[in-house]
């Protein structure tokens, strides 16, 4: 693999099957009659709860997988408590409490995987890009440190249902969505190859938590 080629990988919690199916159904129903940027299907667009998703030198992919496997082998299943439906920039998501267990897991993932970036920052996050002006000072600091704006204290665990092209419509639709799973346990984490709009396009490998 070329040292100068980069790949964006998302290390993420994989929701249990019943939750994934429910979110896929919700995504499909929300898309009816509306223009969607993507609709979850567990084939091209996988339901996930992002933990950390920077770009790495492609040559480090095996090292990333090894680190994630080591972390999975020594960590227990993680409980998620639903907080609210959130929306922004056309995205509609399930937002969860940032519990101490999730915070510790997130911190360990970043601490162990961040060195494998080798200081690389994806172009979209670099100063001078059109997107960069949208970041807060805290997010810009995270980009420098971790290559990802919503890290550590700025992390918010969420599961994206859909992204609509019309942001105002997404705001309206989010108020109509009802979610009736107050809590669930994630017993797997996974590494995905990413596409545009924060999507997980291809499952590389998944790992069981204890």
Buried (B, 14 or more C-beta within 10 A) or exposed (E): EEEEEBBBBBBBBBBBEEBBEBBBEBBBEBBEEBEBBBBBEBEEBBBBBBBBBBBBBBBBBEBBBEBBBEBBEEBEBBBBEBBEBBBEEBBBBBBBBBBEBBBEBBBBBBEBBBEBBEEEBBEEBEEEEEEBEEBEEBBBBBBEEBBBBBBBEBBBBBBBBBBBEEEEBBBEBBEEBEBEBEEBEBBBBBBBBBBEEBBBBEBBEBBEBE
